[in-house]
């Protein structure tokens, strides 16, 4: 196995229970449960600045500053 992450953000876990690693993460933006209705309701129910909220992995998984040009 080879793993290369030049930015030093990568991690590898070996586990029998994936929920131990991913259970705290928010919805995936390309997941089936992510809809415009979900996003609208989720944004309305929180009172935070938009960028920090979108970067919060417990709110929405997979977004990060690397995508914000």
RAVEN-V119158 format. One record per residue. N is the residue number from 1. RES is the residue in three letters. PSI is psi as a letter, one per 40 degrees, with the letter a starting at -180 (NA if undefined). Layout:
# RAVEN-V119158
((N;RES;PSI) (N;RES;PSI))
This chain:
# RAVEN-V119158
((1;UNK;h) (2;UNK;h) (3;UNK;h) (4;UNK;h) (5;UNK;g) (6;UNK;d) (7;UNK;e) (8;UNK;f) (9;UNK;e) (10;UNK;i) (11;UNK;i) (12;UNK;h) (13;UNK;i) (14;UNK;h) (15;UNK;i) (16;UNK;e) (17;UNK;g) (18;UNK;d) (19;UNK;d) (20;UNK;d) (21;UNK;d) (22;UNK;e) (23;UNK;d) (24;UNK;e) (25;UNK;i) (26;UNK;a) (27;UNK;i) (28;UNK;h) (29;UNK;d) (30;UNK;e) (31;UNK;i) (32;UNK;d) (33;UNK;e) (34;UNK;h) (35;UNK;i) (36;UNK;d) (37;UNK;d) (38;UNK;d) (39;UNK;d) (40;UNK;d) (41;UNK;d) (42;UNK;d) (43;UNK;d) (44;UNK;d) (45;UNK;e) (46;UNK;i) (47;UNK;g) (48;UNK;i) (49;UNK;i) (50;UNK;d) (51;UNK;d) (52;UNK;d) (53;UNK;d) (54;UNK;d) (55;UNK;e) (56;UNK;h) (57;UNK;e) (58;UNK;e) (59;UNK;d) (60;UNK;h) (61;UNK;i) (62;UNK;e) (63;UNK;i) (64;UNK;i) (65;UNK;d) (66;UNK;d) (67;UNK;e) (68;UNK;g) (69;UNK;NA))
